[in-house]
Structures are given as C-alpha cells and as structure tokens.
Amino acid sequence: ERTEWTFYNTPADRRIIDLRVTLTALKIDVLFGDTKEGGLAAVRVEESMEARSEPGGVIENANGGINEDETWGKRAAWCDYSGPVNGKNVGIALMDHPDSFRHPTYWHVRNYGLMTANPFGLSHYHNDPTRRGHHVLSPGQSLEGIYRFYVHSGDATEGDVRERYHDFANPPKVET
C-alpha cells in the first residue's frame, strides 16, 4: 500500500484533503472480496449530523439522491453528508476522481453517519449474488483510488459541492 495525503491551505470555512491510495500485489494474487463492509475511503460524521437524528442531517449524491434510500449502493461521482454541529450547519463531501478504480464508485452510505466509497460490494448493492464485485490483482498489478474530502459550511448546495467536484476532476493545466 502506498498512501499519499495532500492538505490544502484554504479559508477557514472550508477544508480540502486529497487521498491517493495505490494497492499493489507483490508476489502473489491479491483478492478484494465482494463485500459492502469495505472500501477505499470513508468518514463517520458527528452524531448530530446523522440523517436519522432530529433535527438531523441529510445525505446527497451527485445524481440528486437523498438519504440512504436513494444513495446506498448507488454509483455517483460524489456523496455529501451535512447537518448541525454545535449550532452550525456543516457538511463533508467525499469525491471520487475519474481516474479512480471503478469510477464512479458505489457508496456504502447510511443514515447512521457512515459514508464509504466502496467499489467492491456489487452483489449487495444490486441484491444479486451472481453480480460479483470482487477483484483480483496479479503480481505486479495495482489499483488506485483517488479521493477528495471537502469540509464545508451548509449543505451540498450551500457548500458548492458540485462546483468543487468539477475543480477536483478537471484541475487547471499549468503551463511553463
């Protein structure tokens, strides 16, 4: 495993952290099993933000899905969890880069505060045991997950998550 974290110097009302994880099979085959319980990037939110809490939070994905019923097991470029913390409405988006393994990823996201980018649990997400999400890396092969954690004020709309995803997926080109 090679993991690279990048922390950005941002204004106080937002934080941006990038994660690039590369998993490489060295000498033997490596099996990533078909499970909804794993993933490559995850967050747990403050209890007051949970979508099951009162007044509670909200889950939203890039396709307009709201809360667990419309986001769990669905593919999307990003997923956002927002809600009240210490009297303020805040959120965190987890974004899946187009170069990530199996982009757009599937989301194991729950009303009880869990949000995980998980490209492996296809049989669970589709409720079809014949649709397997396992993956085998042969020696020398790698898979890569590239993710952005974006902490913001307000919900996904107020936090401009859609626009910030565009910045992540399509960064400006630097010419020298």
DRENROTI-995800 format. One record per residue: x, y negated, z of N, C-alpha, C in turn; residue number from 1. Coordinates in nm, 3 decimals, m for minus. Layout:
N
+---------+---------+---------+---------+---------+---------+---------+---------+---------+-----+
!    n.px !    n.py !    n.pz !   ca.px !   ca.py !   ca.pz !    c.px !    c.py !    c.pz !   k !
+---------+---------+---------+---------+---------+---------+---------+---------+---------+-----+
!       X !       Y !       Z !       X !       Y !       Z !       X !       Y !       Z ! NUM !
...
+---------+---------+---------+---------+---------+---------+---------+---------+---------+-----+
***
This chain:
176
+---------+---------+---------+---------+---------+---------+---------+---------+---------+-----+
!    n.px !    n.py !    n.pz !   ca.px !   ca.py !   ca.pz !    c.px !    c.py !    c.pz !   k !
+---------+---------+---------+---------+---------+---------+---------+---------+---------+-----+
!   0.084 !   0.118 !   0.000 !   0.000 !   0.000 !   0.000 !   0.088 !  m0.124 !   0.000 !   1 !
!   0.057 !  m0.214 !  m0.089 !   0.121 !  m0.346 !  m0.088 !   0.008 !  m0.447 !  m0.074 !   2 !
!   0.016 !  m0.530 !   0.030 !  m0.088 !  m0.627 !   0.058 !  m0.026 !  m0.766 !   0.060 !   3 !
!  m0.089 !  m0.856 !  m0.013 !  m0.043 !  m0.995 !  m0.019 !  m0.159 !  m1.086 !   0.021 !   4 !
!  m0.135 !  m1.169 !   0.122 !  m0.234 !  m1.267 !   0.168 !  m0.184 !  m1.406 !   0.131 !   5 !
!  m0.272 !  m1.489 !   0.078 !  m0.240 !  m1.629 !   0.047 !  m0.339 !  m1.718 !   0.120 !   6 !
!  m0.287 !  m1.808 !   0.201 !  m0.369 !  m1.903 !   0.277 !  m0.351 !  m2.041 !   0.216 !   7 !
!  m0.461 !  m2.110 !   0.188 !  m0.456 !  m2.240 !   0.122 !  m0.477 !  m2.353 !   0.222 !   8 !
!  m0.408 !  m2.464 !   0.199 !  m0.426 !  m2.585 !   0.277 !  m0.548 !  m2.658 !   0.222 !   9 !
!  m0.659 !  m2.652 !   0.294 !  m0.787 !  m2.704 !   0.245 !  m0.843 !  m2.804 !   0.345 !  10 !
!  m0.944 !  m2.882 !   0.304 !  m1.012 !  m2.971 !   0.401 !  m1.072 !  m2.890 !   0.515 !  11 !
!  m1.098 !  m2.957 !   0.626 !  m1.144 !  m2.890 !   0.749 !  m1.277 !  m2.818 !   0.733 !  12 !
!  m1.360 !  m2.857 !   0.636 !  m1.493 !  m2.796 !   0.624 !  m1.492 !  m2.670 !   0.539 !  13 !
!  m1.375 !  m2.624 !   0.496 !  m1.367 !  m2.500 !   0.418 !  m1.231 !  m2.435 !   0.435 !  14 !
!  m1.228 !  m2.306 !   0.420 !  m1.104 !  m2.229 !   0.425 !  m1.104 !  m2.131 !   0.308 !  15 !
!  m0.987 !  m2.113 !   0.249 !  m0.972 !  m2.019 !   0.137 !  m0.854 !  m1.928 !   0.166 !  16 !
!  m0.881 !  m1.797 !   0.161 !  m0.779 !  m1.696 !   0.183 !  m0.793 !  m1.592 !   0.072 !  17 !
!  m0.684 !  m1.566 !   0.001 !  m0.685 !  m1.464 !  m0.105 !  m0.616 !  m1.338 !  m0.055 !  18 !
!  m0.669 !  m1.225 !  m0.099 !  m0.614 !  m1.094 !  m0.067 !  m0.592 !  m1.018 !  m0.197 !  19 !
!  m0.472 !  m0.969 !  m0.214 !  m0.439 !  m0.881 !  m0.326 !  m0.383 !  m0.753 !  m0.266 !  20 !
!  m0.456 !  m0.643 !  m0.284 !  m0.412 !  m0.515 !  m0.231 !  m0.388 !  m0.419 !  m0.347 !  21 !
!  m0.268 !  m0.361 !  m0.349 !  m0.231 !  m0.265 !  m0.453 !  m0.202 !  m0.131 !  m0.386 !  22 !
!  m0.274 !  m0.029 !  m0.428 !  m0.257 !   0.105 !  m0.374 !  m0.196 !   0.192 !  m0.482 !  23 !
!  m0.084 !   0.257 !  m0.450 !  m0.009 !   0.335 !  m0.548 !   0.013 !   0.476 !  m0.495 !  24 !
!  m0.013 !   0.574 !  m0.580 !   0.018 !   0.714 !  m0.547 !   0.166 !   0.735 !  m0.575 !  25 !
!   0.239 !   0.785 !  m0.477 !   0.382 !   0.801 !  m0.496 !   0.419 !   0.940 !  m0.550 !  26 !
!   0.394 !   1.046 !  m0.473 !   0.443 !   1.178 !  m0.511 !   0.334 !   1.279 !  m0.540 !  27 !
!   0.212 !   1.254 !  m0.490 !   0.101 !   1.347 !  m0.511 !  m0.024 !   1.270 !  m0.551 !  28 !
!  m0.123 !   1.343 !  m0.601 !  m0.251 !   1.280 !  m0.631 !  m0.312 !   1.226 !  m0.502 !  29 !
!  m0.379 !   1.110 !  m0.514 !  m0.449 !   1.050 !  m0.401 !  m0.596 !   1.035 !  m0.440 !  30 !
!  m0.684 !   1.092 !  m0.357 !  m0.827 !   1.087 !  m0.382 !  m0.892 !   0.980 !  m0.295 !  31 !
!  m0.965 !   0.889 !  m0.360 !  m1.051 !   0.794 !  m0.290 !  m1.191 !   0.852 !  m0.301 !  32 !
!  m1.247 !   0.892 !  m0.189 !  m1.373 !   0.964 !  m0.188 !  m1.494 !   0.875 !  m0.215 !  33 !
!  m1.602 !   0.940 !  m0.254 !  m1.730 !   0.874 !  m0.279 !  m1.798 !   0.851 !  m0.145 !  34 !
!  m1.774 !   0.732 !  m0.087 !  m1.832 !   0.701 !   0.043 !  m1.875 !   0.556 !   0.048 !  35 !
!  m1.986 !   0.531 !   0.113 !  m2.031 !   0.393 !   0.132 !  m1.962 !   0.331 !   0.252 !  36 !
!  m1.891 !   0.410 !   0.330 !  m1.832 !   0.362 !   0.455 !  m1.693 !   0.303 !   0.439 !  37 !
!  m1.639 !   0.299 !   0.319 !  m1.506 !   0.243 !   0.297 !  m1.513 !   0.113 !   0.221 !  38 !
!  m1.403 !   0.078 !   0.161 !  m1.397 !  m0.043 !   0.081 !  m1.258 !  m0.102 !   0.086 !  39 !
!  m1.239 !  m0.205 !   0.006 !  m1.107 !  m0.266 !  m0.002 !  m1.098 !  m0.399 !   0.070 !  40 !
!  m1.211 !  m0.465 !   0.095 !  m1.213 !  m0.592 !   0.168 !  m1.345 !  m0.602 !   0.241 !  41 !
!  m1.341 !  m0.649 !   0.366 !  m1.463 !  m0.654 !   0.445 !  m1.457 !  m0.766 !   0.548 !  42 !
!  m1.576 !  m0.808 !   0.593 !  m1.587 !  m0.902 !   0.705 !  m1.703 !  m0.860 !   0.793 !  43 !
!  m1.697 !  m0.899 !   0.918 !  m1.806 !  m0.885 !   1.013 !  m1.837 !  m1.026 !   1.059 !  44 !
!  m1.962 !  m1.068 !   1.054 !  m1.997 !  m1.205 !   1.091 !  m2.040 !  m1.214 !   1.237 !  45 !
!  m2.038 !  m1.335 !   1.288 !  m2.086 !  m1.366 !   1.423 !  m2.229 !  m1.316 !   1.438 !  46 !
!  m2.262 !  m1.262 !   1.553 !  m2.396 !  m1.204 !   1.576 !  m2.508 !  m1.303 !   1.544 !  47 !
!  m2.490 !  m1.430 !   1.573 !  m2.594 !  m1.530 !   1.545 !  m2.619 !  m1.547 !   1.395 !  48 !
!  m2.524 !  m1.507 !   1.312 !  m2.538 !  m1.516 !   1.166 !  m2.610 !  m1.397 !   1.104 !  49 !
!  m2.624 !  m1.289 !   1.177 !  m2.682 !  m1.167 !   1.121 !  m2.818 !  m1.197 !   1.060 !  50 !
!  m2.846 !  m1.135 !   0.948 !  m2.974 !  m1.157 !   0.879 !  m3.092 !  m1.100 !   0.958 !  51 !
!  m3.064 !  m1.015 !   1.055 !  m3.172 !  m0.958 !   1.137 !  m3.200 !  m1.042 !   1.260 !  52 !
!  m3.118 !  m1.145 !   1.286 !  m3.132 !  m1.228 !   1.406 !  m3.232 !  m1.340 !   1.382 !  53 !
!  m3.282 !  m1.399 !   1.492 !  m3.368 !  m1.518 !   1.484 !  m3.291 !  m1.635 !   1.543 !  54 !
!  m3.279 !  m1.753 !   1.481 !  m3.338 !  m1.783 !   1.352 !  m3.269 !  m1.710 !   1.239 !  55 !
!  m3.147 !  m1.664 !   1.264 !  m3.081 !  m1.572 !   1.174 !  m3.015 !  m1.631 !   1.052 !  56 !
!  m2.945 !  m1.544 !   0.985 !  m2.870 !  m1.581 !   0.867 !  m2.932 !  m1.524 !   0.742 !  57 !
!  m2.857 !  m1.539 !   0.634 !  m2.904 !  m1.490 !   0.505 !  m2.784 !  m1.436 !   0.426 !  58 !
!  m2.810 !  m1.330 !   0.354 !  m2.712 !  m1.272 !   0.261 !  m2.758 !  m1.312 !   0.122 !  59 !
!  m2.665 !  m1.351 !   0.037 !  m2.700 !  m1.383 !  m0.103 !  m2.587 !  m1.334 !  m0.192 !  60 !
!  m2.622 !  m1.279 !  m0.309 !  m2.517 !  m1.240 !  m0.402 !  m2.522 !  m1.323 !  m0.530 !  61 !
!  m2.425 !  m1.303 !  m0.616 !  m2.410 !  m1.381 !  m0.739 !  m2.528 !  m1.366 !  m0.833 !  62 !
!  m2.606 !  m1.260 !  m0.817 !  m2.721 !  m1.236 !  m0.905 !  m2.852 !  m1.287 !  m0.847 !  63 !
!  m2.845 !  m1.353 !  m0.731 !  m2.965 !  m1.406 !  m0.668 !  m3.031 !  m1.313 !  m0.569 !  64 !
!  m2.971 !  m1.197 !  m0.544 !  m3.025 !  m1.105 !  m0.444 !  m3.017 !  m1.167 !  m0.306 !  65 !
!  m3.121 !  m1.143 !  m0.225 !  m3.127 !  m1.198 !  m0.090 !  m3.140 !  m1.085 !   0.011 !  66 !
!  m3.058 !  m1.091 !   0.114 !  m3.056 !  m0.998 !   0.225 !  m3.034 !  m0.853 !   0.179 !  67 !
!  m3.028 !  m0.763 !   0.275 !  m2.985 !  m0.625 !   0.249 !  m3.067 !  m0.555 !   0.142 !  68 !
!  m3.199 !  m0.573 !   0.143 !  m3.285 !  m0.502 !   0.047 !  m3.248 !  m0.532 !  m0.097 !  69 !
!  m3.196 !  m0.652 !  m0.124 !  m3.166 !  m0.692 !  m0.262 !  m3.017 !  m0.698 !  m0.293 !  70 !
!  m2.930 !  m0.672 !  m0.193 !  m2.786 !  m0.682 !  m0.217 !  m2.710 !  m0.552 !  m0.189 !  71 !
!  m2.761 !  m0.467 !  m0.099 !  m2.690 !  m0.345 !  m0.062 !  m2.683 !  m0.251 !  m0.182 !  72 !
!  m2.561 !  m0.208 !  m0.213 !  m2.540 !  m0.113 !  m0.322 !  m2.550 !  m0.174 !  m0.460 !  73 !
!  m2.560 !  m0.305 !  m0.466 !  m2.571 !  m0.374 !  m0.595 !  m2.434 !  m0.426 !  m0.636 !  74 !
!  m2.413 !  m0.435 !  m0.768 !  m2.290 !  m0.492 !  m0.820 !  m2.307 !  m0.643 !  m0.833 !  75 !
!  m2.204 !  m0.716 !  m0.796 !  m2.206 !  m0.862 !  m0.810 !  m2.064 !  m0.914 !  m0.798 !  76 !
!  m2.039 !  m1.027 !  m0.857 !  m1.906 !  m1.089 !  m0.853 !  m1.873 !  m1.143 !  m0.715 !  77 !
!  m1.976 !  m1.182 !  m0.639 !  m1.953 !  m1.232 !  m0.503 !  m2.075 !  m1.204 !  m0.417 !  78 !
!  m2.051 !  m1.209 !  m0.287 !  m2.158 !  m1.195 !  m0.189 !  m2.129 !  m1.295 !  m0.077 !  79 !
!  m2.233 !  m1.359 !  m0.027 !  m2.218 !  m1.463 !   0.074 !  m2.306 !  m1.431 !   0.194 !  80 !
!  m2.253 !  m1.457 !   0.313 !  m2.327 !  m1.439 !   0.437 !  m2.324 !  m1.573 !   0.508 !  81 !
!  m2.440 !  m1.630 !   0.539 !  m2.442 !  m1.760 !   0.607 !  m2.545 !  m1.759 !   0.719 !  82 !
!  m2.524 !  m1.849 !   0.816 !  m2.617 !  m1.860 !   0.927 !  m2.562 !  m1.949 !   1.036 !  83 !
!  m2.637 !  m1.960 !   1.146 !  m2.599 !  m2.051 !   1.253 !  m2.486 !  m1.996 !   1.341 !  84 !
!  m2.391 !  m2.085 !   1.372 !  m2.285 !  m2.055 !   1.468 !  m2.260 !  m2.184 !   1.547 !  85 !
!  m2.281 !  m2.177 !   1.677 !  m2.259 !  m2.292 !   1.765 !  m2.331 !  m2.418 !   1.714 !  86 !
!  m2.455 !  m2.402 !   1.671 !  m2.535 !  m2.516 !   1.630 !  m2.512 !  m2.567 !   1.490 !  87 !
!  m2.424 !  m2.502 !   1.414 !  m2.397 !  m2.543 !   1.276 !  m2.426 !  m2.426 !   1.183 !  88 !
!  m2.472 !  m2.458 !   1.062 !  m2.493 !  m2.354 !   0.961 !  m2.365 !  m2.340 !   0.879 !  89 !
!  m2.306 !  m2.221 !   0.882 !  m2.181 !  m2.194 !   0.813 !  m2.193 !  m2.064 !   0.734 !  90 !
!  m2.098 !  m2.041 !   0.646 !  m2.101 !  m1.919 !   0.568 !  m1.964 !  m1.870 !   0.530 !  91 !
!  m1.962 !  m1.746 !   0.485 !  m1.840 !  m1.688 !   0.430 !  m1.878 !  m1.608 !   0.306 !  92 !
!  m1.809 !  m1.637 !   0.197 !  m1.829 !  m1.563 !   0.073 !  m1.709 !  m1.472 !   0.053 !  93 !
!  m1.735 !  m1.354 !   0.003 !  m1.629 !  m1.262 !  m0.037 !  m1.643 !  m1.246 !  m0.187 !  94 !
!  m1.537 !  m1.279 !  m0.259 !  m1.540 !  m1.282 !  m0.405 !  m1.451 !  m1.173 !  m0.463 !  95 !
!  m1.499 !  m1.112 !  m0.569 !  m1.428 !  m1.004 !  m0.639 !  m1.375 !  m1.058 !  m0.771 !  96 !
!  m1.245 !  m1.059 !  m0.789 !  m1.183 !  m1.112 !  m0.911 !  m1.208 !  m1.020 !  m1.031 !  97 !
!  m1.223 !  m1.077 !  m1.150 !  m1.247 !  m0.994 !  m1.270 !  m1.138 !  m0.890 !  m1.297 !  98 !
!  m1.018 !  m0.909 !  m1.245 !  m0.911 !  m0.811 !  m1.265 !  m0.910 !  m0.701 !  m1.159 !  99 !
!  m1.002 !  m0.704 !  m1.065 !  m1.010 !  m0.602 !  m0.960 !  m1.061 !  m0.469 !  m1.016 ! 100 !
!  m1.024 !  m0.363 !  m0.948 !  m1.072 !  m0.229 !  m0.979 !  m1.225 !  m0.226 !  m0.975 ! 101 !
!  m1.285 !  m0.178 !  m1.082 !  m1.430 !  m0.162 !  m1.097 !  m1.510 !  m0.292 !  m1.075 ! 102 !
!  m1.454 !  m0.401 !  m1.121 !  m1.528 !  m0.529 !  m1.116 !  m1.647 !  m0.525 !  m1.211 ! 103 !
!  m1.761 !  m0.583 !  m1.176 !  m1.791 !  m0.638 !  m1.044 !  m1.816 !  m0.523 !  m0.945 ! 104 !
!  m1.770 !  m0.545 !  m0.826 !  m1.776 !  m0.440 !  m0.724 !  m1.919 !  m0.416 !  m0.675 ! 105 !
!  m1.935 !  m0.306 !  m0.608 !  m2.059 !  m0.275 !  m0.535 !  m2.042 !  m0.331 !  m0.394 ! 106 !
!  m2.154 !  m0.365 !  m0.330 !  m2.150 !  m0.426 !  m0.197 !  m2.219 !  m0.338 !  m0.094 ! 107 !
!  m2.143 !  m0.306 !   0.009 !  m2.197 !  m0.240 !   0.128 !  m2.220 !  m0.354 !   0.226 ! 108 !
!  m2.338 !  m0.416 !   0.219 !  m2.368 !  m0.535 !   0.298 !  m2.496 !  m0.508 !   0.376 ! 109 !
!  m2.491 !  m0.538 !   0.505 !  m2.601 !  m0.502 !   0.594 !  m2.653 !  m0.623 !   0.670 ! 110 !
!  m2.783 !  m0.620 !   0.702 !  m2.844 !  m0.728 !   0.779 !  m2.782 !  m0.741 !   0.919 ! 111 !
!  m2.711 !  m0.637 !   0.967 !  m2.649 !  m0.642 !   1.100 !  m2.509 !  m0.703 !   1.099 ! 112 !
!  m2.470 !  m0.773 !   0.990 !  m2.349 !  m0.853 !   0.992 !  m2.228 !  m0.799 !   0.920 ! 113 !
!  m2.241 !  m0.689 !   0.848 !  m2.129 !  m0.629 !   0.775 !  m2.137 !  m0.666 !   0.627 ! 114 !
!  m2.023 !  m0.701 !   0.568 !  m2.015 !  m0.727 !   0.423 !  m1.884 !  m0.670 !   0.372 ! 115 !
!  m1.894 !  m0.571 !   0.282 !  m1.777 !  m0.499 !   0.233 !  m1.783 !  m0.483 !   0.081 ! 116 !
!  m1.673 !  m0.515 !   0.016 !  m1.657 !  m0.488 !  m0.127 !  m1.612 !  m0.342 !  m0.139 ! 117 !
!  m1.702 !  m0.256 !  m0.189 !  m1.672 !  m0.113 !  m0.192 !  m1.704 !  m0.055 !  m0.329 ! 118 !
!  m1.601 !  m0.030 !  m0.411 !  m1.624 !   0.025 !  m0.545 !  m1.636 !   0.177 !  m0.550 ! 119 !
!  m1.650 !   0.244 !  m0.435 !  m1.643 !   0.390 !  m0.434 !  m1.774 !   0.464 !  m0.408 ! 120 !
!  m1.871 !   0.407 !  m0.340 !  m1.987 !   0.482 !  m0.291 !  m2.103 !   0.496 !  m0.388 ! 121 !
!  m2.076 !   0.522 !  m0.513 !  m2.180 !   0.520 !  m0.616 !  m2.294 !   0.617 !  m0.590 ! 122 !
!  m2.266 !   0.737 !  m0.541 !  m2.375 !   0.832 !  m0.518 !  m2.473 !   0.779 !  m0.414 ! 123 !
!  m2.421 !   0.706 !  m0.317 !  m2.506 !   0.646 !  m0.214 !  m2.584 !   0.527 !  m0.270 ! 124 !
!  m2.517 !   0.442 !  m0.344 !  m2.579 !   0.321 !  m0.397 !  m2.690 !   0.351 !  m0.498 ! 125 !
!  m2.671 !   0.458 !  m0.573 !  m2.769 !   0.496 !  m0.675 !  m2.863 !   0.607 !  m0.626 ! 126 !
!  m2.841 !   0.652 !  m0.502 !  m2.921 !   0.762 !  m0.446 !  m2.925 !   0.881 !  m0.542 ! 127 !
!  m2.807 !   0.915 !  m0.594 !  m2.794 !   1.020 !  m0.694 !  m2.663 !   1.096 !  m0.668 ! 128 !
!  m2.670 !   1.217 !  m0.609 !  m2.547 !   1.290 !  m0.576 !  m2.463 !   1.328 !  m0.697 ! 129 !
!  m2.519 !   1.321 !  m0.816 !  m2.440 !   1.354 !  m0.936 !  m2.361 !   1.234 !  m0.987 ! 130 !
!  m2.391 !   1.117 !  m0.937 !  m2.321 !   0.995 !  m0.980 !  m2.212 !   0.965 !  m0.879 ! 131 !
!  m2.095 !   1.020 !  m0.903 !  m1.985 !   1.016 !  m0.806 !  m1.899 !   0.891 !  m0.826 ! 132 !
!  m1.858 !   0.831 !  m0.716 !  m1.774 !   0.712 !  m0.722 !  m1.630 !   0.737 !  m0.683 ! 133 !
!  m1.594 !   0.865 !  m0.667 !  m1.456 !   0.895 !  m0.627 !  m1.359 !   0.853 !  m0.738 ! 134 !
!  m1.234 !   0.841 !  m0.701 !  m1.130 !   0.805 !  m0.798 !  m1.000 !   0.872 !  m0.755 ! 135 !
!  m0.929 !   0.930 !  m0.851 !  m0.802 !   0.995 !  m0.823 !  m0.690 !   0.915 !  m0.889 ! 136 !
!  m0.589 !   0.883 !  m0.808 !  m0.466 !   0.823 !  m0.861 !  m0.362 !   0.933 !  m0.873 ! 137 !
!  m0.307 !   0.948 !  m0.990 !  m0.196 !   1.042 !  m1.011 !  m0.066 !   0.973 !  m0.971 ! 138 !
!   0.040 !   1.051 !  m0.944 !   0.167 !   0.990 !  m0.905 !   0.209 !   0.880 !  m1.003 ! 139 !
!   0.245 !   0.765 !  m0.946 !   0.288 !   0.651 !  m1.028 !   0.175 !   0.557 !  m1.066 ! 140 !
!   0.049 !   0.599 !  m1.052 !  m0.063 !   0.513 !  m1.086 !  m0.102 !   0.426 !  m0.967 ! 141 !
!  m0.162 !   0.310 !  m0.999 !  m0.206 !   0.217 !  m0.896 !  m0.347 !   0.169 !  m0.926 ! 142 !
!  m0.412 !   0.120 !  m0.823 !  m0.535 !   0.043 !  m0.841 !  m0.518 !  m0.084 !  m0.759 ! 143 !
!  m0.585 !  m0.190 !  m0.805 !  m0.567 !  m0.319 !  m0.741 !  m0.701 !  m0.385 !  m0.713 ! 144 !
!  m0.713 !  m0.438 !  m0.593 !  m0.828 !  m0.519 !  m0.555 !  m0.781 !  m0.661 !  m0.530 ! 145 !
!  m0.850 !  m0.757 !  m0.590 !  m0.815 !  m0.898 !  m0.574 !  m0.940 !  m0.969 !  m0.523 ! 146 !
!  m0.930 !  m1.027 !  m0.404 !  m1.047 !  m1.083 !  m0.338 !  m1.017 !  m1.220 !  m0.281 ! 147 !
!  m1.121 !  m1.301 !  m0.272 !  m1.111 !  m1.431 !  m0.206 !  m1.214 !  m1.436 !  m0.094 ! 148 !
!  m1.169 !  m1.480 !   0.023 !  m1.256 !  m1.510 !   0.136 !  m1.272 !  m1.662 !   0.137 ! 149 !
!  m1.394 !  m1.709 !   0.126 !  m1.420 !  m1.852 !   0.120 !  m1.515 !  m1.889 !   0.234 ! 150 !
!  m1.463 !  m1.958 !   0.335 !  m1.541 !  m2.000 !   0.450 !  m1.587 !  m2.143 !   0.423 ! 151 !
!  m1.717 !  m2.169 !   0.444 !  m1.774 !  m2.297 !   0.403 !  m1.884 !  m2.342 !   0.498 ! 152 !
!  m1.922 !  m2.468 !   0.486 !  m2.037 !  m2.522 !   0.557 !  m2.163 !  m2.484 !   0.481 ! 153 !
!  m2.273 !  m2.465 !   0.554 !  m2.402 !  m2.441 !   0.492 !  m2.417 !  m2.303 !   0.432 ! 154 !
!  m2.521 !  m2.288 !   0.350 !  m2.547 !  m2.160 !   0.283 !  m2.469 !  m2.155 !   0.152 ! 155 !
!  m2.496 !  m2.055 !   0.069 !  m2.421 !  m2.037 !  m0.056 !  m2.437 !  m2.157 !  m0.150 ! 156 !
!  m2.556 !  m2.215 !  m0.153 !  m2.578 !  m2.331 !  m0.240 !  m2.503 !  m2.452 !  m0.187 ! 157 !
!  m2.520 !  m2.482 !  m0.059 !  m2.452 !  m2.597 !   0.002 !  m2.301 !  m2.582 !  m0.002 ! 158 !
!  m2.252 !  m2.459 !   0.006 !  m2.109 !  m2.432 !   0.002 !  m2.051 !  m2.425 !  m0.138 ! 159 !
!  m2.134 !  m2.445 !  m0.240 !  m2.089 !  m2.440 !  m0.381 !  m2.018 !  m2.309 !  m0.414 ! 160 !
!  m2.070 !  m2.198 !  m0.362 !  m2.004 !  m2.069 !  m0.382 !  m1.994 !  m2.033 !  m0.529 ! 161 !
!  m2.098 !  m2.055 !  m0.605 !  m2.094 !  m2.022 !  m0.749 !  m1.980 !  m2.097 !  m0.818 ! 162 !
!  m1.964 !  m2.226 !  m0.788 !  m1.858 !  m2.306 !  m0.849 !  m1.720 !  m2.262 !  m0.801 ! 163 !
!  m1.710 !  m2.231 !  m0.671 !  m1.581 !  m2.187 !  m0.616 !  m1.543 !  m2.051 !  m0.672 ! 164 !
!  m1.641 !  m1.966 !  m0.702 !  m1.609 !  m1.839 !  m0.767 !  m1.550 !  m1.864 !  m0.905 ! 165 !
!  m1.609 !  m1.957 !  m0.978 !  m1.556 !  m1.992 !  m1.111 !  m1.410 !  m2.036 !  m1.100 ! 166 !
!  m1.377 !  m2.117 !  m0.999 !  m1.239 !  m2.160 !  m0.978 !  m1.146 !  m2.041 !  m0.954 ! 167 !
!  m1.194 !  m1.943 !  m0.880 !  m1.116 !  m1.823 !  m0.849 !  m1.097 !  m1.735 !  m0.972 ! 168 !
!  m1.204 !  m1.713 !  m1.044 !  m1.199 !  m1.622 !  m1.160 !  m1.132 !  m1.685 !  m1.281 ! 169 !
!  m1.136 !  m1.816 !  m1.291 !  m1.081 !  m1.888 !  m1.407 !  m0.995 !  m2.005 !  m1.361 ! 170 !
!  m0.882 !  m1.976 !  m1.298 !  m0.799 !  m2.086 !  m1.247 !  m0.738 !  m2.168 !  m1.362 ! 171 !
!  m0.705 !  m2.292 !  m1.333 !  m0.643 !  m2.373 !  m1.439 !  m0.509 !  m2.316 !  m1.479 ! 172 !
!  m0.473 !  m2.333 !  m1.603 !  m0.342 !  m2.288 !  m1.654 !  m0.241 !  m2.400 !  m1.632 ! 173 !
!  m0.126 !  m2.363 !  m1.582 !  m0.020 !  m2.458 !  m1.558 !   0.080 !  m2.448 !  m1.674 ! 174 !
!   0.102 !  m2.560 !  m1.738 !   0.199 !  m2.563 !  m1.848 !   0.323 !  m2.636 !  m1.803 ! 175 !
!   0.440 !  m2.585 !  m1.843 !   0.565 !  m2.650 !  m1.805 !   0.629 !  m2.714 !  m1.923 ! 176 !
+---------+---------+---------+---------+---------+---------+---------+---------+---------+-----+
***
